[in-house]
Amino acid sequence: MLFMSFRENLKDEMEYQGITLKELSAQTAISKGTLSNYLKENCSVPAADVAVKIAQALGVTVEYLVLGEITAKTEQKDPIQKSLSRLSSR
């Protein structure tokens, strides 16, 4: 089985959900610069506590971000529904 990198999984999940670096930064309290570094080639996987914050904000597991296993997602939400949930919680 071919696994994608943390960078690829994070990028793909952000695109799938339509979330920007600015939004993810606001939800996780992780700077845009730090998040941007995780999206660059040859980046390392973040520390566990940082990966947990990112995964929680995206509604996926850390294992999903690290390994890319679809079955590891905590829930499959429609991107529009997820956006509405974020808006209503503000």
N, C-alpha and C positions, 0 to 999 in steps of 0.2 A: 504494500500500500504506500502511495506517495503522500507525504505530509507537506503542507505548505508552512512557511515560516510565520512567526508571530507578526512580522511586518505585513505580509500578504493577507493574513487573516484579519488583522486590525483594519487595514485599508479596505478590504472587501466588505467587512461588516459595516464600517462607517458609510461606505457608498450605498450599500443595500438599505440602510436605515435613513439615508439622506441627512446624516449628522455632520456638522462641520467641526474643524479643530476648535474653533471658538466655543461652540456649544459643549463639546466634550470636555474642554478645559474648565468651563463653568460648572459642569456637573461633577467633576472629579477633584477640583482644586489642584490640578496638575497644570503647569504652565503650557501655553501653546508651543513654546520652543522645545520643551521636553517631549511633548506628544509628537511634534514634527520630527524629532530625532528618531523616534520609534518607527517612523514611516520611511526612513532613508535606507538605502542599500547598506548592507553590512552592519546594521544596528544590532545591538544585543537585546535579549529579552529583559524587560524591566524586573526590578526586585519584586518579590511575591506580593508585598502590600500594595505596590503601585499597580501590578497586574490585576489584583482583586478589585481595586477601585474602578479601573477601566472596564473590566468584565461586568461589574454590577451596573455601571452607568449604561452599558449596552444591552443588558439583560441576557448575557450569555455567561458560560462558565469560563474559568481561566483555562481549563483543559481545551476548550474549543478554540480560544485564541492562540494557545501554544501549539496544539496538535491539528486543529482544523477539522475535528470530527463532528459531523453534523449531529450525530446522536447525542452529543454532549451539550447541546443548547438547552438552556433552562426553559425557554418557551419560544415559540414561533409566533411573533405578532406581526400583523400587517403594519407596514411602515406608517400609514396614515393613522391607524389606531394608536400607535406608539407616540406619534407627534401630538395627537389630541390629548393623550394621557399626560404628556409633559406640560402642555399648555394649561391644562386644568389643575395641575399641582402647583402652579405659580401663584 
